[in-house]
Amino acid sequence: MSGNGPTVYVGACDRATPEEIARHVRAALDALSVKAPPTGPVVVHAAAPWSHPVYAPDAWTPVVTIEGVAGAFAPTPVLLGVNSLPGFPTRYTTRAAGYDGLAGRIGARIVRFDEAPTRALRGAEIPRPDGRGTEVVLVAPRAWLDAGFRVSLARLAGSTILPFAGALRHLFDLLPPDMQAAELHRIHEAVGVLARAAPPNLVVLDAVEATHEGGEISGVPLHLGVVIVGTDPVAVDLVASVLYGVPTTELDFLPAGSPSLEDVALVGDLTIDDLRERAGAVRRLDPNPEAFPLPSKVRVARSPRARLAGPSGTLTEAFAALRRAGVSFDGARETTFVIGPAEGIPEGTTDYSTIIFVGDSSRGDYRGYSRIVRLPGRNPPLSRILVDAPFAMTIANVRSQLGWRFMVAGLASALARAVGRGGAAGGPTTGPDAGEGGDDRPAPDS
């Protein structure tokens, strides 16, 4: 396949080792005629929505992949940027995923984007869909914007928000956690703005061990044996959609005016037909919460206007994460989840019937329910739903299972933000706390 638009490198990688990943990245740099500045720094933004041995056992970019990408740019210094989903402290993720140890071993520095200084992006406004009201100006970490070279290290995964998590979905992780939560319902618009206003110099999509049968934290590993590299996140996602078995009719999150798959030129080891063959192993989770296999006493009442990018898709991910953790829904009390202004809410029938309103727009008739739970916010984060929903259903106490390390990490993260720590230029170069010294030098917007 050879188009007249952007070029994407597709490499066959049967076994992910640092040496193999580095070889593919170097081959892609040559094929794409891309050169990193010799002095750096190179910021490698790795996908790590969360890491937890029970609730998110396979959600982060493997250490060997990060080490391989960093090795491809050696001896240029590398900053490892990480930003977990809202409510999941990134410092907890970096420790649990082994990133702290990796940073010390390869001499990299960790920049936790949820604690790092940010800067507004010039020309990066998301207009309201109705054309009225205040536009939202997006921001991004200064460490990313000021880097000599930016590598977006995404991972191919299932998603309950978009058709799949790939290069564009990963760009949304540049936003601070509070902005991610506030603007999740407009992720389709935001990713296009970020691709234009804070673009990576290189996208490396790890599809050696992808995930499927779930969302970004609940997915199950699936060996696809592919590394996809490009300079255009849209082009990378067009190729990734073939590998993940996503039809073009579902790619409505691509920015307006994007190239088509036929416009993309492929180089490397594999053809489009090879990717289609490997896509046969992918099993995608139905992202609609009302379609999730639940016992009859657990129901979802959802407004037909409630899109997946928001409470709907987040609730499905929470269900999938609980199932992946082995939590049974069979012992739940009678529970109804309400998303948006829903009609036809069934009446509660027991003395312990519980109704859970997910998000500020959720409302409806709750006659017969003795317990009313509200999860506030335009888009309640997954962390909140994952803790509060199973407790209200009496099927799990996730808060207690997370333990003191998770709580301490959250407090430390909040303290770091309060005192202005985080950033890219100061502080030590190794160790578990590397990368948390700040540097507030002004720099031009990208």
N, C-alpha and C positions, 0 to 999 in steps of 0.2 A: 504494500500500500504506500503510495507516495502522493502527497497533496501539495498544494501551493502555499499553504499556511505555515503555522508553527511546526517545529520538529520535536518529536518525543522519542527518547531512547527506551527500549523495552529489552531488559536482560533476563535470561533464564538463570535462576539461582536455586538449585535444588537444596542447598544447605547453607544456612546463614552463618558465616564466620566473619570476623573482622576483616580478614584478608579478602574474602570473596566480595563483601560489600564494598570495600575500598576499591577493588579492581573494577567493579561495575561503575562506581561513581567517577573514577578517572576516565574510563572508556566513554562515559556519557559526556564529560567535560570536553574531551577531544572531539567527539562526534557533533556536539552542539557549538563548538568553537567558543567556549566560555573559559575565562581565566580569572581566578581569584587573585586579589592583590596580595603580594608577598608579605606585607607587614600586618595584614589583618586589622582588627580581629574578625574572625569568622563566627557569626552567631548561628548555632544549630538549634532550631526550635523543634523540640521533640514532642510528639503526641503522647500525652499521659493524663487522660481525664481523671484517673484515680488509680490507686494501687491498694488492694486489700486482699488478704489470702482467702477470704470467704465470699465477699460481695463483689469484688472486682479482681479476680485472680489472673486475668489475661488481658487487661485493658491498656497496658502501657507499651511503648516502643521498647523492644528488647535491648538490653545493654550491649550485646554484640553488634547490633545494627548501628547504634550511636557510635560505638568505638570504631567501626568500619568507616562511617562517614567522616568522623574526625580525622582518622588516619589518612583519608584521601587528600586532606589539605595540609598534612604535616610537612614542614615544621611550623606552619602558621598557627598562632595561638587560637584556641577555640573557647567560646563561651557557650555553655549549654543553657538554653532558655526553656523553662517549663512553666506551664500554667494549668492547673487542674480545674475541673468544673466548679462552679460557684458552691461554696460551702464545704468543699473538700480542700483542706490546707495543702498547698503545694509542698511545703516542707515535710509533711507526712508522706506524701507520694514519693518524693525524691529519696527518702530514706528506705521506704518499703520496697521500692522498685530497684534499689541497688545503685541509684545514680550518684549518691554521695560517695560511695566507695569508688565508683568509676572515675569521678572527677579527680579524686586524689591519685588514682593510679595513672591516669594519662595526662595529668597536669592541666586539666581544664578548669574553668570556673563556672559555677552554677549561678544563674540569674533567675530567681523565682519571680515571675512576672506579676503575681498577685501582690507582691510586696514592693515592686520596683517603681521608680518614678515613671510617669507617662507624659506624653505631650499630645496636644490636639493636632489633628491632621488637617492641613489646609485643603479645602475643597472636598472634604470627606463628610458631607452631610447626608443624612438619610431623610428624605422628605416623607411626610405623612401620606399614606395611600390616598386619602381624600383631598389632598392638596391644601388642607387647612392646618393651622396650629404651628407650633415651633418645630423646626427641623432639629434633629439630633446630630451633634458634631461628634464623630468618633475620635477616640484617642488610642494610642499604641505605646508600648514600652519604649523609653528612650534607648535602651540597650539595643533594641531591634532597629530603630530608625537611624542610630548613629554608627551602626556597624559598617565595617569596610566591605563586608560581603554577608548576605543573608541566605541561609539555607532553611527551607521549610521542610522538616522531616515528618511527613504525615504517615499515617498507617491506614491501610484499607480495612474498613470495619463496617459492620452493620450500624444502622442508625434508626431511631424512631422519630427523628426530627426531619431529616432529609432522606432521600432514597438510599444513600450510603454515605459513610464518612470517608472523605478523601482529601484532596488538596484544598478545595474551597472551604469545606467545613473546618479544616484545621486553621485557616486564617482567622476565623471567628474567635479562636482561643487567644488571639493577641489582645483582645479587649479585657479590661479589668473585670473581675467577677461580677460586681454590681451592675456594670453595663451589659454584660452577657445576659444576666437574668432579666434586666429591664427590656432588652431589645430582642429577646429570643424569637418573639412572634414576627420579627422583621429580619430574620437571618437571611432570607432569600435576597433582600436588598443589600444587607450589610456586607455579605461576602464579596459581592461585586465591587462595592466601594473600596473595601480593603485591598482587593486585588489590584486596583488602580492606584490608590493613595499610599499604600505601604507594601509594595510588591516584593516578593522574594527574588533574589538573583538566581536561585536554583530551587527546584522542588524535587525532593526524593520521596517517592511513595513506596513504602515498605509493604509489599504484598507477598513476601516469602511465606510468612505465617500470618495470614489475615484472620479475621473473626467473622462468624456468621451465626445464625440461629438466635440472634439477640441484638442488643444495641451496643453503644460504645463502651459501656462497662460490663454488660452482661453477656457479650458474645463469646462463642466457643471457638477455639483455634481451628483453623482450616489451612492446610498446606496448599498454596497455589504456586509457590516457587518462582515469583516474578518480582523484579525491581523495575519501577517505572520512573524515569527521570526526564525533566523538561524545565524550561524557563517560564512557561505560561501555565498557571494553575488550571485554567479552563481546559487547555489542550490535554493536560495530564488527566483531568477528570473525565474527559471524553473517552480516552483510552481505558481508564479504570472502569468506566461504566460497562464496557464490553466484558472485561474480566469478571465483573461482579454480576453480570446478567441483568443489568438494568436497561429496559427499553428506552429509546430516545424520547418517548412520550412522557416519561417521568422526570426529565431533566429540566424542569421549569425553574430551577434555582440558578441556572447559568445566566450570566448577565446578558442584557439585550445586545444584539449585534455580535454574539459569540460565533466563532467558526463552527462548522459542522465537522463530524468525524471524517468525512471525505476530504476535508481541507488539511488534515493533519498528516504530516510525513513521518513514517516510522523508520527508525534505524535500530540496529541491535540484533538480538537473537531470534525474536519471535514475531509472528505475523498476527494480523487480526483474527484469522481463522484459528490460530493456536490459542489465542485468548478465549475465543468463543468455546473452544473445546474444554478448556479448564474451568470455564464458568459453570459447566454442568454440575459441578460438585457443590455450588453455593446454594444454601437454603436460607431464604430471607424470612425474617419475622414479620408477621402482619403488625404494622405499627398502631393500628386502631385499638384503643383500650377495651372497647366493648366487644372486640373479637377475641380477646385473650381468654384462654381456657380457664375459667373460674367456676367454682361450685355455684349452684343456683342461688344460694343465699348471699352471694357477693355480686353486685350489679353495678353497671356504669350507665348513668343517664347523661347523655352528651348532646349539647346543642348542635344542630347540623351546620352551624356557622363556625364552630370551634375548629380551627385548623390544627394540624399535627404539631406545627412549630409553636409550642406553648404547653399548657397543662396536659393536653391529650397525649402527645408523644412522650412527655416526661413521665406520666403515670404508667404508660406501657413499659417504659424502661425500668421503673421501680418494680412492677410486677415481675418482669423478666429477671431482674437482679435477685429478687427474693427466691424465685424458682431455682435459679442457678445456685443459690446458696443452700438449697435443700429445704427451704421453709415451705411447709404445707399450708394450703389455704383451707383445708377441710375442717379445721377446728375453729375457723373464724366465726365470730358472731354475725348476725345478719347486718350487712353493711351495704350502703348505696353511695357510690361516688357521683358527684354532680359536677359537670364541666360546662360552664356557660349558662345562659338562661334556658334551662332544660324543661321540657314538658313531659308529661306522662311518667312522673316519678312514682314508683310503686310505694304504697303505704307500708310503714313498718308493722310487723306482726308480732313482735315479742317485746318483753319488758326491757330488753337490752339492745334493741335495734339502734344502729348508728348510721348517721348520714354525714358524709364528709364533703364539704364544699371546697373544690380545688380552684383557687384563684379568686380574685376580687369580682369578676364578672359572673360567677356562679350563683345561681339563685333558683328557687322553685319551692313547691309545696312540700313541707316536711312533716305532715301529719303522721302520727303513729311512731315517731322516732323519739326515744327517750334521751339520746345523746347526740348533740350537734357539735361537729368539729369543723373549724374553718382554717384552711391553710391560705394565709393572705398573700397578696402580691399579684401583679399582673401575670407573672410567670413564676409560680413557686418553684424554687430550685429542686433538683432531684434529691439533694442531700436532705432537704426538709421533708419531702414526701417519703423518702426511704426510712426516715426515723419515725415520723409521726403516724403514718398510715398503718403499718403493721402493729404498732402499739395500740391504736384505737380499735383495730380488728381483733386484738388479743392473740395474734399468731407469732409475734416475735418482739423482743426488746432490743432493737438494733443499737440504741444509744449505749446500753450497758456492754454490748458485744464489741463496740468500737474501742472501748477501754480508755485508760488514762493517757496513753501516748497520743491518741487522736485529739483529746481535749487539750493537752498541753501544746500540741502543735498549733491548734487553732488560736490559743491565747498568745503564743509567741508570734504567730503571723500577724495578729491584730496589733500587738505591741510594735512590731517592726514597721507596720504602716503608719502607726501613730507618731513615731519618732522620726519618720522620713528615711528609714533604712531601705536597703535594696538598691539596685542599679548595676552598672556594668564596669565602671572604670576603677573603683577603689577597692580596698580590702585585700585579704589574702588570696593566693592563687590556688590553694589546695585545701582539702579538709571538708568536713561535712557542712560547715557554715560559710564556705567560700562563696563569694559573689554577692554578699549582702551589704558591702560598703557602697555608698552612693556617690554620684558625680553629677552635679547639676549644671555643668557647663552648657551654655546655650549653643544650639546647633540649628541650621536651617531645616525647615520642614521638608519632608520628602514629597 
